Amino acid sequence: MFVKICGITNEDDALFAVAMGADAVGFVFAPSTRQIAPQQVYDITRRLPAEILTVGVFRDEHPSRVIDIVNRSGVRAAQLHGHESPADVAAVMAQIRRVIKAFPAGSPDARRADQFGTDIILVDAATPGSGEMFDWSLADEVPSGPRLILAGGLTPDNVASAVRQVRPWGVDVSSGVEKSPGKKDALKVKAFIERAREAAPVQYVGPDEMPYDWADDE
């Protein structure tokens, strides 16, 4: 079970998430109460282990700007969380090896997610980054093929139910493990990771389901 802790704004939270077993940490470059500057992210990413996937989150940004910020910040993946077209995604992927495309659950784009060229997609609530839950059955509308990360209103209290129902490849959380916007709650982070992994069925363990060895991407 791939677990991403998003909305990281400081080094302590990043290091703690990694220590608790997170596979990825996310940094929001889009306008948000959790927005962080590329230089701050660079200072954090260079302290993290090579096997951790570091992700920059963008919303409706020009592909050239996404590529520039990814390179300056030191993150290894871009998450496109807006209304980006398949052409926009392709332009980013021409320069950035790992791209996660996010979709609002139930949207027309979510139902054609396999046409955007990425092998990892994320399904969120109708208002991306809002921390709102959605009807998890909408995840069934997403075509098979790309690996699916479930987001949107997940917390330590509901992540196990979400994993059992949706059976995603991974889960993503931000506000659900915070004590205030941009500040993580250590106990919630620990509980979220543990419960997500405990709920994942045995059949997740296999070469097609396990997280990438991100260090091999270099």
N, C-alpha and C positions, 0 to 999 in steps of 0.2 A: 504494500500500500504506500503510494507516493504521497508525501505530506508537504505542503508548502505553507509557510507562515508569511503572510504578506503585510504590507503597511509598516515595514521596519523603518524606524527613524533614528536609531542610535546603535552604537556598537554593542553595548551590553545586551540589548534584546536580541541582536543577531547571533551573538556568541552563545547566549542561553538557548535559543531555539535549536541551534546546531548541536549543542551538548545534550539536549533532550531527544535528539534523533530526527530532526527535520531534514528532509532531503533537499529542500529549496527554501530560499528566503526572497521576498519580493520588496522592491523599492518603488514607490509611486512618484513618477515624474509628471503625471497629469495634474491639473489643478485639483487640490484636495486638502483637507486638514492634515493629511499625512504626507503631503508633498515634501520631497527632499532634494537638495541640490546635487548635481553630478559629482562635484568634488568631495562632498561628504560621503557619498556612496563609495567613491574610489578609496577613501581612507578606511572604510569598513571592509570592502570586498578583499582588499589585499591581506587582511588578517584572517580570512576564512579558509578552511581546508579546500583543496582542489576538487574533492569529490562533491562539494556542495554546489548545486545549481543556483546561481544568482540571477535574478530576473528583474528587468526594468519594465514598469507598467506605463503604457502610453494610451492616450485616447484621442483619436482623430488628428494625429500629428503627421506632418509630411514625412514620407519615408526617409528622405535625406536627413531630416532632423532626428528621427529615431536612430538611424545608423550613427550619426555624430555623437549623440548622447550615450549610446551603448558603448562606443569606443572610449569616450572620455571618462565614463564612470567605472569601467572595468567589469560591468555585468556580462554574463555569458549568454543571456537569452533576452528576447523582447516579447512582452505580452501586449498584444494589440486589443484594446478593450473598448473600441469605439465602433464607428460605422465603416471601417476600412473595407475596401473592395478586394476581390481576389488579385487584382493588378497591384494594389498597394502592398498586399502581403507578399506577393512575388518579388517586388522591388526590395523589400526589407530582407527577404530570404536570400537574395542574391549576394548580400554582404554579411548577414548574421546567420550563423548555422542553426541556432535553435529559436524558433518562433512559436509562440502559443497564441492562437486566435480565440478570443472570448466572444460569446454570443449570449444574448438574452434568451432565456428559456421560452419556448413557444413561438419564437420569431421565425419568419421565412428563412432568414440566413442560417438559423440553427438547424433547420430541416434540410439544408444543403451544405452543411459544414464540411462535408468531404470534398467540396469543390474549391476550397480555399488553399489547398496545397500543403497544409501543415499536418504533421503526424501527431500533434497534441492540441486538443481543443479544450476550452473551459466553458462551462455552462453556468450562468449567473442569473440573478433575478432581473426583472424588467428594467430596473434602475441599477446599472452596474455600480458596484462598490457601495451600495446603500446598506448592506448588512441585513437586507430583508430576505425572508424565506420565500420560496415559491413551491408550487405543486410539483413534487419530485417526479411524478409520473410523466411530466413533460420531457424529462430526459430520454424517455423512450422514443421520442420523435427524432432524436439525433441519429443520423445514419451510422452504421458500424464502419469500422476502419480506423479512423483516428483514435488515439487514446483519450479518454474522457476524464477531465478533472471536474469535480463537482464543487461549486461555491454557492454563496448566497445564504446568509443567515445561519451558517453552521456555528455550533458552540460545543463545548465539552458535553453538554446535556443531550444534544440531538445527533451528534456525528455518528454514533454507532447505529442508530436507526436509519440514517441516511445511507450509510455504507451497505447495510443489509438490504435495503430496498432497491437502491439504484445500482449497486455493484460497480462503482466507478473504478477506473485505474488509479485515481488519486483524489485528494480533497485539498481545498484551499480555504484559509481562514484569515481574517484580519480583525474586524471589530469584535468578533466573538471571543477573542482571547485578550481583550484590552481592559485596563482599569480606567483609562481615559484615552481620547483620540491620540494615536501615535505612541502610546506607552503600553507595553505588554504587561499582563499579569502572569507572573511566573508559574503559579499553580495552575492557571487555566491552560497555559501553553503545554505544560507537562501532561495534564489530564487529557487534553484534546489529542495529542499525538498517541498516547497510550490507548485511548478508547477507539480511535480510528483503526489502529493496527489490530487490536483485539477482535474487532468486528469483521475484519477481512477474512473471508473463507479460505480454506486451505488451498483451493484451486488457484488462488492468486499467485502462488509461489511457482514460478516457471519462467523460462527465458523470454516469453512474450509479455509477461505481466509485471515483472520486476522493474524498478527504476533503471534508467540508463546508468552506465558507468560514465558519468559526465567527464571524468578526467581523461577518458580515452578520446574525447572530442578534439583535444588540442592537436 
